[in-house]
């Protein structure tokens, strides 16, 4: 696949390492036309600016991590990447709206 990238906390794209698994610090990734962003089981996108959020938080009700990489559309993905790059919450809000559709 030509388009295998993961996105770090600063919105910087990196080529996916061999084996196709994304690093633990990935907040989003894209493989072909499938896009994924870090979101909770409740449908909230992870906000890197919120000091009270911990991306490794455990989900005590359902087990596993509270935030996991979940599939989204390209519009949500693009807005989320813009949020990571600029830290402008307007982009996070637009990504959240697109994700919640």
HELIX and SHEET records of a PDB file:
HELIX    1   1 UNK A   74  UNK A   86  1                                  13    
HELIX    2   2 UNK A   89  UNK A  100  1                                  12    
SHEET    1   A 5 UNK A  13  UNK A  15  0                                        
SHEET    2   A 5 UNK A   4  UNK A   7 -1                                        
SHEET    3   A 5 UNK A  28  UNK A  31 -1                                        
SHEET    4   A 5 UNK A  34  UNK A  40 -1                                        
SHEET    5   A 5 UNK A  67  UNK A  72 -1                                        
END                                                                             
